[in-house]
Amino acid sequence: MSFVSVARLSSRCISIRMSSFLGDPGAGAGKSGGSGGSIREAGGAFGKLEAAREDEYFYNLQKTQLKGLKDQIQKEIEHHEGQMRNHQEVVERHKKRISELESEEVKAKF
């Protein structure tokens, strides 16, 4: 999964999660027209407990997604740092070769 797709998925989950409650969590059906389920419709302690469990699930899901995103970015950083080292070695080799060619050119003139 690419960085962009993980970021989009994470932002969607956050926006959906934040907009899902319009009122007191676990207090019954929401404004969207659908019922919150029989436990939520009853309200009370069980509805609040269910809402808390749902919040915990999405919190853990987001935490896992963010960890995956951080790990992926760290891998990309390591990859690009390795490429930088390789390119720097190639640049040094080319500079050395140019100086060798220039010294050969100076010797050839005499």
MMTF fields as JSON, N, C-alpha, C and O atoms, coordinates in Angstrom:
{
  "mmtfVersion": "1.0.0",
  "mmtfProducer": "UNKNOWN",
  "numBonds": 439,
  "numAtoms": 440,
  "numGroups": 110,
  "numChains": 1,
  "numModels": 1,
  "chainsPerModel": [1],
  "groupsPerChain": [110],
  "chainIdList": ["A"],
  "bondAtomList": [4, 2, 8, 6, 12, 10, 16, 14, 20, 18, 24, 22, 28, 26, 32, 30, 36, 34, 40, 38, 44, 42, 48, 46, 52, 50, 56, 54, 60, 58, 64, 62, 68, 66, 72, 70, 76, 74, 80, 78, 84, 82, 88, 86, 92, 90, 96, 94, 100, 98, 104, 102, 108, 106, 112, 110, 116, 114, 120, 118, 124, 122, 128, 126, 132, 130, 136, 134, 140, 138, 144, 142, 148, 146, 152, 150, 156, 154, 160, 158, 164, 162, 168, 166, 172, 170, 176, 174, 180, 178, 184, 182, 188, 186, 192, 190, 196, 194, 200, 198, 204, 202, 208, 206, 212, 210, 216, 214, 220, 218, 224, 222, 228, 226, 232, 230, 236, 234, 240, 238, 244, 242, 248, 246, 252, 250, 256, 254, 260, 258, 264, 262, 268, 266, 272, 270, 276, 274, 280, 278, 284, 282, 288, 286, 292, 290, 296, 294, 300, 298, 304, 302, 308, 306, 312, 310, 316, 314, 320, 318, 324, 322, 328, 326, 332, 330, 336, 334, 340, 338, 344, 342, 348, 346, 352, 350, 356, 354, 360, 358, 364, 362, 368, 366, 372, 370, 376, 374, 380, 378, 384, 382, 388, 386, 392, 390, 396, 394, 400, 398, 404, 402, 408, 406, 412, 410, 416, 414, 420, 418, 424, 422, 428, 426, 432, 430, 436, 434],
  "bondOrderList": [1, 1, 1, 1, 1, 1, 1, 1, 1, 1, 1, 1, 1, 1, 1, 1, 1, 1, 1, 1, 1, 1, 1, 1, 1, 1, 1, 1, 1, 1, 1, 1, 1, 1, 1, 1, 1, 1, 1, 1, 1, 1, 1, 1, 1, 1, 1, 1, 1, 1, 1, 1, 1, 1, 1, 1, 1, 1, 1, 1, 1, 1, 1, 1, 1, 1, 1, 1, 1, 1, 1, 1, 1, 1, 1, 1, 1, 1, 1, 1, 1, 1, 1, 1, 1, 1, 1, 1, 1, 1, 1, 1, 1, 1, 1, 1, 1, 1, 1, 1, 1, 1, 1, 1, 1, 1, 1, 1, 1],
  "groupList": [{"groupName": "MET", "atomNameList": ["N", "CA", "C", "O"], "elementList": ["N", "C", "C", "O"], "formalChargeList": [0, 0, 0, 0], "bondAtomList": [1, 0, 2, 1, 3, 2], "bondOrderList": [1, 1, 2], "singleLetterCode": "M", "chemCompType": "L-PEPTIDE LINKING"}, {"groupName": "SER", "atomNameList": ["N", "CA", "C", "O"], "elementList": ["N", "C", "C", "O"], "formalChargeList": [0, 0, 0, 0], "bondAtomList": [1, 0, 2, 1, 3, 2], "bondOrderList": [1, 1, 2], "singleLetterCode": "S", "chemCompType": "L-PEPTIDE LINKING"}, {"groupName": "PHE", "atomNameList": ["N", "CA", "C", "O"], "elementList": ["N", "C", "C", "O"], "formalChargeList": [0, 0, 0, 0], "bondAtomList": [1, 0, 2, 1, 3, 2], "bondOrderList": [1, 1, 2], "singleLetterCode": "F", "chemCompType": "L-PEPTIDE LINKING"}, {"groupName": "VAL", "atomNameList": ["N", "CA", "C", "O"], "elementList": ["N", "C", "C", "O"], "formalChargeList": [0, 0, 0, 0], "bondAtomList": [1, 0, 2, 1, 3, 2], "bondOrderList": [1, 1, 2], "singleLetterCode": "V", "chemCompType": "L-PEPTIDE LINKING"}, {"groupName": "ALA", "atomNameList": ["N", "CA", "C", "O"], "elementList": ["N", "C", "C", "O"], "formalChargeList": [0, 0, 0, 0], "bondAtomList": [1, 0, 2, 1, 3, 2], "bondOrderList": [1, 1, 2], "singleLetterCode": "A", "chemCompType": "L-PEPTIDE LINKING"}, {"groupName": "ARG", "atomNameList": ["N", "CA", "C", "O"], "elementList": ["N", "C", "C", "O"], "formalChargeList": [0, 0, 0, 0], "bondAtomList": [1, 0, 2, 1, 3, 2], "bondOrderList": [1, 1, 2], "singleLetterCode": "R", "chemCompType": "L-PEPTIDE LINKING"}, {"groupName": "LEU", "atomNameList": ["N", "CA", "C", "O"], "elementList": ["N", "C", "C", "O"], "formalChargeList": [0, 0, 0, 0], "bondAtomList": [1, 0, 2, 1, 3, 2], "bondOrderList": [1, 1, 2], "singleLetterCode": "L", "chemCompType": "L-PEPTIDE LINKING"}, {"groupName": "CYS", "atomNameList": ["N", "CA", "C", "O"], "elementList": ["N", "C", "C", "O"], "formalChargeList": [0, 0, 0, 0], "bondAtomList": [1, 0, 2, 1, 3, 2], "bondOrderList": [1, 1, 2], "singleLetterCode": "C", "chemCompType": "L-PEPTIDE LINKING"}, {"groupName": "ILE", "atomNameList": ["N", "CA", "C", "O"], "elementList": ["N", "C", "C", "O"], "formalChargeList": [0, 0, 0, 0], "bondAtomList": [1, 0, 2, 1, 3, 2], "bondOrderList": [1, 1, 2], "singleLetterCode": "I", "chemCompType": "L-PEPTIDE LINKING"}, {"groupName": "GLY", "atomNameList": ["N", "CA", "C", "O"], "elementList": ["N", "C", "C", "O"], "formalChargeList": [0, 0, 0, 0], "bondAtomList": [1, 0, 2, 1, 3, 2], "bondOrderList": [1, 1, 2], "singleLetterCode": "G", "chemCompType": "PEPTIDE LINKING"}, {"groupName": "ASP", "atomNameList": ["N", "CA", "C", "O"], "elementList": ["N", "C", "C", "O"], "formalChargeList": [0, 0, 0, 0], "bondAtomList": [1, 0, 2, 1, 3, 2], "bondOrderList": [1, 1, 2], "singleLetterCode": "D", "chemCompType": "L-PEPTIDE LINKING"}, {"groupName": "PRO", "atomNameList": ["N", "CA", "C", "O"], "elementList": ["N", "C", "C", "O"], "formalChargeList": [0, 0, 0, 0], "bondAtomList": [1, 0, 2, 1, 3, 2], "bondOrderList": [1, 1, 2], "singleLetterCode": "P", "chemCompType": "L-PEPTIDE LINKING"}, {"groupName": "LYS", "atomNameList": ["N", "CA", "C", "O"], "elementList": ["N", "C", "C", "O"], "formalChargeList": [0, 0, 0, 0], "bondAtomList": [1, 0, 2, 1, 3, 2], "bondOrderList": [1, 1, 2], "singleLetterCode": "K", "chemCompType": "L-PEPTIDE LINKING"}, {"groupName": "GLU", "atomNameList": ["N", "CA", "C", "O"], "elementList": ["N", "C", "C", "O"], "formalChargeList": [0, 0, 0, 0], "bondAtomList": [1, 0, 2, 1, 3, 2], "bondOrderList": [1, 1, 2], "singleLetterCode": "E", "chemCompType": "L-PEPTIDE LINKING"}, {"groupName": "TYR", "atomNameList": ["N", "CA", "C", "O"], "elementList": ["N", "C", "C", "O"], "formalChargeList": [0, 0, 0, 0], "bondAtomList": [1, 0, 2, 1, 3, 2], "bondOrderList": [1, 1, 2], "singleLetterCode": "Y", "chemCompType": "L-PEPTIDE LINKING"}, {"groupName": "ASN", "atomNameList": ["N", "CA", "C", "O"], "elementList": ["N", "C", "C", "O"], "formalChargeList": [0, 0, 0, 0], "bondAtomList": [1, 0, 2, 1, 3, 2], "bondOrderList": [1, 1, 2], "singleLetterCode": "N", "chemCompType": "L-PEPTIDE LINKING"}, {"groupName": "GLN", "atomNameList": ["N", "CA", "C", "O"], "elementList": ["N", "C", "C", "O"], "formalChargeList": [0, 0, 0, 0], "bondAtomList": [1, 0, 2, 1, 3, 2], "bondOrderList": [1, 1, 2], "singleLetterCode": "Q", "chemCompType": "L-PEPTIDE LINKING"}, {"groupName": "THR", "atomNameList": ["N", "CA", "C", "O"], "elementList": ["N", "C", "C", "O"], "formalChargeList": [0, 0, 0, 0], "bondAtomList": [1, 0, 2, 1, 3, 2], "bondOrderList": [1, 1, 2], "singleLetterCode": "T", "chemCompType": "L-PEPTIDE LINKING"}, {"groupName": "HIS", "atomNameList": ["N", "CA", "C", "O"], "elementList": ["N", "C", "C", "O"], "formalChargeList": [0, 0, 0, 0], "bondAtomList": [1, 0, 2, 1, 3, 2], "bondOrderList": [1, 1, 2], "singleLetterCode": "H", "chemCompType": "L-PEPTIDE LINKING"}],
  "groupTypeList": [0, 1, 2, 3, 1, 3, 4, 5, 6, 1, 1, 5, 7, 8, 1, 8, 5, 0, 1, 1, 2, 6, 9, 10, 11, 9, 4, 9, 4, 9, 12, 1, 9, 9, 1, 9, 9, 1, 8, 5, 13, 4, 9, 9, 4, 2, 9, 12, 6, 13, 4, 4, 5, 13, 10, 13, 14, 2, 14, 15, 6, 16, 12, 17, 16, 6, 12, 9, 6, 12, 10, 16, 8, 16, 12, 13, 8, 13, 18, 18, 13, 9, 16, 0, 5, 15, 18, 16, 13, 3, 3, 13, 5, 18, 12, 12, 5, 8, 1, 13, 6, 13, 1, 13, 13, 3, 12, 4, 12, 2],
  "groupIdList": [1, 2, 3, 4, 5, 6, 7, 8, 9, 10, 11, 12, 13, 14, 15, 16, 17, 18, 19, 20, 21, 22, 23, 24, 25, 26, 27, 28, 29, 30, 31, 32, 33, 34, 35, 36, 37, 38, 39, 40, 41, 42, 43, 44, 45, 46, 47, 48, 49, 50, 51, 52, 53, 54, 55, 56, 57, 58, 59, 60, 61, 62, 63, 64, 65, 66, 67, 68, 69, 70, 71, 72, 73, 74, 75, 76, 77, 78, 79, 80, 81, 82, 83, 84, 85, 86, 87, 88, 89, 90, 91, 92, 93, 94, 95, 96, 97, 98, 99, 100, 101, 102, 103, 104, 105, 106, 107, 108, 109, 110],
  "secStructList": [7, 7, 2, 2, 2, 2, 2, 2, 2, 2, 2, 2, 2, 2, 2, 2, 2, 2, 2, 1, 7, 1, 1, 1, 6, 6, 1, 1, 7, 7, 6, 6, 1, 1, 7, 7, 7, 2, 2, 2, 2, 2, 7, 2, 2, 2, 2, 2, 2, 2, 2, 2, 2, 2, 2, 2, 2, 2, 2, 2, 2, 2, 2, 2, 2, 2, 2, 2, 2, 2, 2, 2, 2, 2, 2, 2, 2, 2, 2, 2, 2, 2, 2, 2, 2, 2, 2, 2, 2, 2, 2, 2, 2, 2, 2, 2, 2, 2, 2, 2, 2, 2, 2, 2, 2, 2, 2, 2, 2, 7],
  "xCoordList": [0.848, 0.0, 0.898, 1.81, 0.647, 1.505, 1.194, 0.166, 2.106, 1.977, 0.691, -0.03, 0.413, -0.764, -2.051, -2.965, -2.134, -3.364, -3.58, -4.721, -2.511, -2.648, -3.093, -3.938, -2.528, -2.905, -4.368, -5.082, -4.815, -6.21, -7.144, -8.166, -6.787, -7.612, -7.691, -8.761, -6.568, -6.532, -7.4, -8.145, -7.3, -8.097, -9.582, -10.411, -9.931, -11.338, -11.89, -12.994, -11.108, -11.558, -11.749, -12.708, -10.847, -10.955, -12.203, -12.961, -12.427, -13.575, -14.892, -15.863, -14.935, -16.147, -16.402, -17.534, -15.364, -15.497, -15.967, -16.832, -15.41, -15.754, -17.179, -17.828, -17.669, -19.002, -20.086, -21.268, -19.715, -20.716, -21.599, -22.717, -21.113, -21.92, -22.388, -21.586, -23.662, -24.232, -25.06, -26.287, -24.402, -25.061, -24.237, -23.03, -24.888, -24.212, -23.953, -24.9, -22.679, -22.39, -23.148, -23.148, -23.789, -24.491, -25.876, -26.526, -26.336, -27.622, -28.796, -29.936, -28.572, -29.673, -29.342, -28.177, -30.366, -30.179, -29.669, -29.985, -28.873, -28.326, -29.258, -30.366, -28.815, -29.624, -29.671, -30.489, -28.814, -28.703, -29.883, -29.94, -30.801, -31.995, -31.936, -32.98, -30.738, -30.613, -30.585, -30.248, -30.945, -30.883, -29.449, -28.672, -29.105, -27.776, -27.674, -26.67, -28.675, -28.713, -29.573, -29.859, -29.989, -30.923, -30.305, -30.991, -29.013, -28.369, -28.295, -28.563, -27.923, -27.842, -29.207, -29.349, -30.218, -31.568, -32.045, -32.748, -31.667, -32.07, -31.393, -31.919, -30.197, -29.471, -28.917, -28.768, -28.619, -28.132, -26.709, -25.948, -26.35, -24.974, -24.494, -23.34, -25.361, -24.926, -24.648, -23.697, -25.47, -25.238, -23.938, -23.183, -23.67, -22.417, -21.22, -20.167, -21.37, -20.289, -19.993, -18.829, -21.033, -20.856, -20.168, -19.287, -20.567, -19.941, -18.469, -17.623, -18.162, -16.773, -15.949, -14.804, -16.52, -15.799, -15.561, -14.506, -16.555, -16.401, -15.312, -14.487, -15.319, -14.268, -12.888, -11.932, -12.798, -11.524, -11.064, -9.876, -11.985, -11.645, -11.054, -10.004, -11.727, -11.239, -9.948, -9.102, -9.791, -8.543, -7.388, -6.332, -7.588, -6.55, -6.284, -5.138, -7.337, -7.162, -6.322, -5.404, -6.638, -5.876, -4.429, -3.512, -4.221, -2.869, -2.059, -0.889, -2.685, -2.02, -1.694, -0.606, -2.633, -2.405, -1.267, -0.427, -1.242, -0.167, 1.192, 2.193, 1.231, 2.491, 2.962, 4.143, 2.028, 2.382, 2.88, 3.823, 2.247, 2.66, 4.058, 4.887, 4.326, 5.66, 6.711, 7.788, 6.407, 7.354, 7.652, 8.804, 6.615, 6.798, 7.651, 8.53, 7.391, 8.176, 9.628, 10.541, 9.849, 11.22, 11.954, 13.133, 11.263, 11.88, 12.252, 13.317, 11.382, 11.664, 12.859, 13.688, 12.957, 14.103, 15.393, 16.373, 15.398, 16.593, 16.975, 18.155, 15.976, 16.234, 16.884, 17.871, 16.331, 16.857, 18.235, 19.077, 18.465, 19.8, 20.824, 21.947, 20.448, 21.334, 21.613, 22.744, 20.587, 20.789, 21.722, 22.555, 21.582, 22.472, 23.925, 24.814, 24.166, 25.538, 26.092, 27.235, 25.267, 25.713, 26.022, 27.035, 25.158, 25.39, 26.639, 27.396, 26.852, 28.044, 29.313, 30.304, 29.286, 30.442, 30.69, 31.836, 29.624, 29.763, 30.315, 31.167, 29.847, 30.353, 31.847, 32.619, 32.25, 33.676, 34.507, 35.594, 33.983, 34.689, 34.849, 35.916, 33.795, 33.856, 34.834, 35.587, 34.825, 35.773, 37.21, 38.086, 37.44, 38.779, 39.192, 40.332, 38.258, 38.551, 38.844, 39.734, 38.106, 38.354, 39.741, 40.467, 40.121, 41.454, 42.552, 43.612, 42.291, 43.268, 43.401, 44.51, 42.279, 42.316, 43.014, 43.756, 42.786, 43.442, 44.947, 45.725, 45.363, 46.803, 47.44, 48.579, 46.719, 47.219, 47.317, 48.237, 46.378, 46.365, 47.57, 48.197, 47.884, 49.035, 50.322, 51.215, 50.444, 51.638, 51.775, 52.887, 50.663, 50.693, 51.153, 51.711, 50.944, 51.352, 52.871, 53.423, 53.535, 54.995, 55.667, 56.896],
  "yCoordList": [-1.164, 0.0, 1.233, 1.337, 2.159, 3.323, 4.357, 4.303, 5.288, 6.365, 7.152, 7.453, 7.481, 8.288, 7.55, 8.135, 6.265, 5.526, 5.331, 5.37, 5.121, 4.985, 6.316, 6.342, 7.414, 8.724, 9.027, 9.551, 8.699, 8.935, 8.08, 8.562, 6.811, 5.907, 6.391, 6.372, 6.821, 7.304, 8.549, 8.667, 9.476, 10.694, 10.401, 11.054, 9.425, 9.048, 8.472, 8.815, 7.585, 6.977, 8.043, 7.99, 9.002, 10.052, 10.885, 11.16, 11.291, 12.151, 11.403, 11.977, 10.123, 9.333, 9.152, 9.287, 8.852, 8.597, 9.845, 9.767, 10.988, 12.218, 12.666, 13.299, 12.346, 12.801, 11.793, 12.073, 10.632, 9.606, 9.903, 9.396, 10.713, 11.039, 12.468, 13.395, 12.635, 13.973, 14.041, 13.942, 14.204, 14.191, 13.376, 13.206, 12.88, 12.101, 10.68, 9.988, 10.218, 8.856, 7.822, 7.866, 6.897, 5.819, 6.188, 5.41, 7.387, 7.844, 7.42, 7.735, 6.725, 6.284, 6.479, 6.62, 6.486, 6.616, 8.005, 8.982, 8.08, 9.353, 10.057, 9.584, 11.188, 11.986, 11.422, 11.858, 10.466, 9.99, 9.145, 8.753, 8.863, 8.12, 6.656, 6.023, 6.093, 4.688, 4.538, 5.465, 3.359, 3.141, 2.824, 2.364, 3.059, 2.752, 1.325, 0.946, 0.529, -0.843, -0.904, 0.125, -2.104, -2.243, -1.787, -1.222, -2.032, -1.627, -0.107, 0.485, 0.524, 1.978, 2.617, 3.648, 2.009, 2.573, 2.581, 3.499, 1.574, 1.503, 2.593, 3.037, 3.032, 4.072, 3.524, 2.311, 4.377, 3.957, 3.461, 3.773, 2.688, 2.235, 1.326, 1.421, 0.443, -0.474, 0.281, -0.033, 1.265, 2.082, 2.84, 2.922, 3.393, 4.126, 3.189, 3.552, 2.003, 1.011, 0.623, 0.523, 0.403, 0.053, 1.19, 0.947, 2.419, 3.575, 3.666, 3.985, 3.393, 3.429, 2.346, 2.586, 1.159, 0.076, 0.419, 0.121, 1.048, 1.448, 2.512, 2.457, 3.476, 4.496, 3.864, 4.244, 2.905, 2.227, 1.471, 1.476, 0.83, 0.1, 1.051, 0.769, 2.175, 3.108, 3.786, 4.103, 4.009, 4.567, 3.605, 4.017, 2.326, 1.321, 1.133, 0.946, 1.182, 1.073, 2.229, 2.028, 3.431, 4.604, 4.52, 4.866, 4.063, 3.919, 2.927, 3.167, 1.818, 0.815, 1.382, 1.153, 2.117, 2.714, 3.733, 3.776, 4.547, 5.533, 4.871, 5.347, 3.776, 3.052, 2.497, 2.585, 1.924, 1.414, 2.513, 2.315, 3.668, 4.809, 5.271, 5.536, 5.371, 5.766, 4.76, 5.15, 3.464, 2.429, 2.53, 2.408, 2.753, 2.863, 4.076, 3.993, 5.194, 6.403, 6.185, 6.624, 5.504, 5.225, 4.348, 4.571, 3.358, 2.515, 3.339, 3.14, 4.26, 5.113, 6.014, 6.231, 6.545, 7.381, 6.584, 7.058, 5.381, 4.538, 4.217, 4.226, 3.934, 3.633, 4.828, 4.671, 6.018, 7.205, 7.599, 8.092, 7.383, 7.641, 6.699, 7.111, 5.445, 4.497, 4.928, 4.824, 5.412, 5.905, 7.11, 7.25, 7.977, 9.149, 8.709, 9.247, 7.728, 7.237, 6.649, 6.912, 5.854, 5.26, 6.329, 6.249, 7.322, 8.392, 9.192, 9.589, 9.428, 10.167, 9.386, 9.979, 8.062, 7.242, 7.315, 7.392, 7.289, 7.366, 8.727, 8.804, 9.801, 11.143, 11.218, 11.761, 10.675, 10.687, 9.899, 10.327, 8.737, 7.946, 8.72, 8.695, 9.406, 10.179, 11.348, 11.636, 12.018, 13.118, 12.608, 13.249, 11.457, 10.869, 10.526, 10.759, 9.972, 9.609, 10.847, 10.823, 11.929, 13.18, 13.708, 14.135, 13.686, 14.174, 13.291, 13.786, 11.975, 11.078, 11.413, 11.457, 11.646, 11.99, 13.323, 13.471, 14.296, 15.59, 15.464, 16.11, 14.63, 14.455, 13.724, 14.017, 12.779, 12.104, 13.086, 13.004, 14.001, 14.999, 15.94, 16.305, 16.326, 17.203, 16.466, 17.07, 15.189, 14.403, 14.238, 14.241, 14.097, 13.895, 15.14, 15.022, 16.333, 17.585, 17.722, 18.346, 17.151, 17.292, 16.258, 16.228],
  "zCoordList": [0.0, 0.0, 0.0, 0.82, -0.906, -1.034, 0.035, 0.709, 0.164, 1.128, 0.911, 1.861, -0.335, -0.648, -0.309, 0.27, -0.666, -0.392, 1.102, 1.564, 1.87, 3.32, 3.924, 4.819, 3.44, 3.955, 3.658, 4.513, 2.445, 2.085, 2.938, 3.426, 3.111, 3.911, 5.35, 5.958, 5.89, 7.259, 7.425, 8.398, 6.471, 6.59, 6.428, 7.061, 5.585, 5.438, 6.733, 7.154, 7.368, 8.62, 9.687, 10.456, 9.736, 10.741, 10.49, 11.42, 9.236, 8.955, 9.145, 9.64, 8.755, 8.948, 10.438, 10.903, 11.168, 12.598, 13.324, 14.196, 12.974, 13.661, 13.343, 14.176, 12.15, 11.774, 12.127, 11.927, 12.647, 12.895, 14.105, 14.189, 15.038, 16.21, 16.114, 16.003, 16.158, 16.202, 17.477, 17.442, 18.557, 19.85, 20.822, 20.644, 21.836, 22.865, 22.374, 22.0, 22.363, 21.912, 22.735, 23.966, 22.042, 22.716, 23.196, 23.895, 22.821, 23.344, 22.479, 22.821, 21.381, 20.534, 19.073, 18.699, 18.255, 16.81, 16.471, 17.151, 15.408, 14.968, 13.999, 13.743, 13.457, 12.55, 11.141, 10.332, 10.832, 9.453, 9.001, 7.835, 9.868, 9.484, 9.842, 9.996, 9.98, 10.336, 11.84, 12.577, 12.269, 13.715, 14.09, 13.253, 15.311, 15.801, 16.267, 16.87, 16.006, 16.498, 17.743, 18.357, 18.12, 19.248, 20.566, 21.418, 20.728, 21.981, 22.062, 23.107, 20.933, 20.922, 21.064, 21.722, 20.449, 20.546, 21.994, 22.417, 22.738, 24.136, 24.947, 25.968, 24.479, 25.201, 26.497, 26.646, 27.41, 28.716, 28.69, 27.774, 29.694, 29.894, 28.775, 28.359, 28.279, 27.214, 25.918, 25.202, 25.623, 24.432, 24.536, 23.567, 25.697, 25.909, 25.866, 25.341, 26.407, 26.363, 24.92, 24.532, 24.123, 22.716, 21.959, 21.134, 22.24, 21.599, 21.994, 21.158, 23.246, 23.709, 23.031, 22.649, 22.879, 22.188, 20.723, 20.164, 20.113, 18.717, 18.582, 17.67, 19.495, 19.493, 19.668, 18.992, 20.573, 20.816, 19.57, 19.248, 18.877, 17.653, 16.617, 16.04, 16.382, 15.364, 15.798, 14.962, 17.097, 17.603, 17.334, 16.852, 17.646, 17.404, 15.916, 15.508, 15.104, 13.654, 13.13, 12.335, 13.574, 13.129, 13.598, 12.853, 14.827, 15.366, 14.528, 14.231, 14.151, 13.319, 11.939, 11.409, 11.363, 10.049, 10.101, 9.202, 11.148, 11.269, 11.452, 10.917, 12.207, 12.38, 11.04, 10.704, 10.275, 8.949, 8.033, 7.267, 8.114, 7.298, 7.68, 6.808, 8.992, 9.457, 9.002, 8.55, 9.12, 8.701, 7.208, 6.791, 6.405, 4.958, 4.606, 3.749, 5.264, 5.0, 5.408, 4.71, 6.542, 6.99, 5.968, 5.695, 5.407, 4.377, 3.155, 2.571, 2.768, 1.613, 1.892, 1.008, 3.119, 3.484, 3.379, 2.804, 3.928, 3.876, 2.437, 2.084, 1.61, 0.2, -0.498, -1.218, -0.284, -0.953, -0.413, -1.164, 0.88, 1.423, 0.797, 0.505, 0.59, -0.091, -1.518, -1.993, -2.205, -3.569, -3.574, -4.469, -2.578, -2.502, -2.345, -3.005, -1.469, -1.277, -2.578, -2.954, -3.253, -4.516, -5.552, -6.246, -5.656, -6.633, -6.283, -7.169, -4.988, -4.577, -4.941, -5.369, -4.773, -5.147, -6.656, -7.098, -7.43, -8.882, -9.289, -10.175, -8.659, -8.96, -8.656, -9.446, -7.516, -7.162, -8.178, -8.567, -8.605, -9.612, -10.912, -11.525, -11.334, -12.581, -12.445, -13.375, -11.297, -11.084, -11.139, -11.721, -10.532, -10.547, -11.974, -12.374, -12.731, -14.124, -14.958, -15.807, -14.727, -15.458, -15.128, -16.025, -13.854, -13.472, -14.074, -14.457, -14.155, -14.795, -16.279, -16.811, -16.939, -18.354, -18.586, -19.557, -17.705, -17.839, -17.637, -18.339, -16.674, -16.458, -17.643, -18.009, -18.244, -19.44, -20.601, -21.415, -20.674, -21.757, -21.622, -22.616, -20.378, -20.125, -20.49, -21.085, -20.155, -20.474, -21.987, -22.515, -22.672, -24.131, -24.862, -25.953, -24.31, -24.939, -24.969, -25.875, -23.996, -23.928, -24.687, -24.736]
}
